Amino acid sequence: MEELAALRALKYKEKYDAAFDAHKALRMITPWETNAVMQPLQTEKVRQSWRDAFAAILEVLPPSASVLQEAASAQSEWKVKREMKNTGSTDAAAVVAAEWRAILEFDPDLIDPAIVRAAYAQPRLQELYPRVSHGILHLSRCTGFPSSHDVPLVYPLVKGGFQVSGASDTGVLGEVATVEEAFALVAVNLPEGCGPAIIGTANDL
């Protein structure tokens, strides 16, 4: 909940800064005195208002898996934005590394930590942008949406072991006993010319 409120406060500040700059530009271009005054920045008030709002929701509705997923995604986005702001970095490698750090801390209810660790142990997969959906780790060659959707996926099997599935035109690449073997198989079946993830979407690849 705290991360969600912080994300809302961050977005508020971004919009406030944009409005402040626009207001300043308007005053400079207007040939007469204007009476419009910007209200002071109230980041903490906004944060507390969202805390209260989310707390009220949780009192009425118990969090479902989808709500927890949304919260984790929001938390991840907030952490990445905070790190980029603190470091002043827009470098793709820094964005990817920050997202990996966030996902490595995800609650086990969202994804098995062993799956994330096994993927992260593969140097080539560390360079791809990670996302989590319904307990499955998705890796993309870009940081934005739409994702590249061309990196093989690993699915746990009910009978034990793991299945590695490629893109729709390649089908199942194999079934292995351990998650480490599964991501090793992913690493050797990356798309042709696959390199580190880029800032952008699949349309920019």
N, C-alpha and C positions, 0 to 999 in steps of 0.2 A: 504493500500500500504506500509506503514511504517513497519508493522509487517512482510509482505512478504519479504521486503528487509532485515530486521533484521534476519529472518530465513535463508536466503541465506548467510548472513555474518557469522552466527553461524556455518553453515555447512562448509563454507570455512575455518574457524578457526580449526574445527575438523580435516579436511583433511590436513591442514597445519601442525598441531601438529603431526599427524601421519607421514607425510613426513619428518618432522624435526627429529623425533626419528629414522626413517629408515635411513636417511642420516647420522646421528651421528653413528649409529651402523655399517654402511658400512665403514665409515672412520676408525673406531676402528679395523675392521677386515682386512682392506686392508694394506698389508705390505709396501706400498710406499705412498708418498704424493699424494693426489688427488687435482685437481684444481676445482672440482665442488663446487659451493658456493650457498647456499640457499638464495633466495631473501628475504628481510625483510617482516615481517607480515604487511599486508596493509588492515586491516579489514574495516576501515572507507572508504577507496577508493572503496572496493568491495561493501559496503553498498550503497554508492552514485551511483555507476554504475547501480546497480539493481533498485534504486529509479528512475533514469532517464529512464531505459528500461521500467519499468512498467508504468511510466507516459506517455511515447510515445504510448504504447499500448492503454491506456485508452482514449487518444485523438482521436484515430481512431475507436475503438470499444467500445460502451457503455457496461458496465458490465451486463452480463446476470445472471439469478438466479444461474446457475451452477458455474459461475465464482465467485459470491459472496460466495457460499458455499465453494468453494476451498480456497478462501481467509480466511474465518472464520476458516476452519479446519487448515490451515497453521498457523494462528494467535494462535489458541489453542495449537497446537504442540509447537510453539515457546515459549509460556508462560510456558508450562509444563517443557520444557527443561531448560528454564532460571531458573525456581524455583528449579529444581533438581540440577542444577549447583551451584546455590547460597547457597543451604542448604547442598549439598553433599549427598542428600538422594536418595536411590534407593528403598526405602520402598514402597510396593504396595499401602498402605493406603495413603501415601503422594502423589503418582502419581494420584490416583483416586480423592483425594480432590482437587488437582490443576486443573484437567480437569473439575470438577464440577464448580469451581470458574470461569473458562474461559467460560463455556457454559452458566452460569447464566448471563453473560454479553453480550451474543450474541444479534445481532440486531433483532428486532421483525419481520423483513422481512424474517429471516431464520427460526425462530420458535417462537411460542407464549410464551412469558415469563411465563405466568400462568401455562403452561404445565410443564416447567422445575421446577418451584417453587413447584408445587404439587407433582412431583416425588421426589424432594429433601426433602420434608417434611416427607417422609416415611423413618424411620431409616434404614430399611433393604435395601432399594433401594439406599441410600446414599453410601453404601459399594460397589456398582457395578459401572463399568466403563461406563460413558455416551458417546454417539456419536449422532450426528444429521445428518439426511439424508432426504431431501425433506420435511422438516417441521415435521418429526416424530422423537421422542426421542427413541433411541435404547440403551438398557442396556445390558452389557456383563459381564460374570464372569471372563474375562481376559482382559488385557490391549492391547494385540497385535492382529494382523490379522493372521488367520481368527478368527473372534469373535465367542462367544459361540452360538449365535442364538437360545437360548432356554429360553429366558426371554420374557414373554408376551408383546405385543405392544398395545399402545393406539392410536386409530384413531378418529379424530373428524368426526361427522356425519353431512351431509348436512341438515338433518331435525332437528338438534340440539342434544345435548348429545354426548356420546362417546361410541365407541365399543372397547372392550378388546379382543384381539385375541391371542391365545396361539400358540404353535408350530404347524407345519402342521398336526400332528397326533391328536391334541386336538381341533382344530377349534376355533369357537367363544366361549369365556367364559361368555360373557354377555354384555348388553348395560345398561348404567347408565346415570343419568342426569348431573352430575358434573364431572369435571376433578379430583377433590379430591377423589371421589368415585371410579373413574377409576383406579387410582394408588393404592388405598387401595386394590382393587381387584387383581391388579398385585402382590402386596406384599404377598397376601395369596395364590398365585398360582405360586410361584417360583419353579424351579426344585428341586427335592429331593436332600437333602444334600447341597443346595446352601449356600455358605458362602461369605465372602468378596472376591472381585476380586483378581486375582493373576497376577504377572508379567509373561507374556508369551502369548501363543495362546491357541485356543481351543484344540489343540493337546496335551497340557500339563495338561489338566484337568483330 
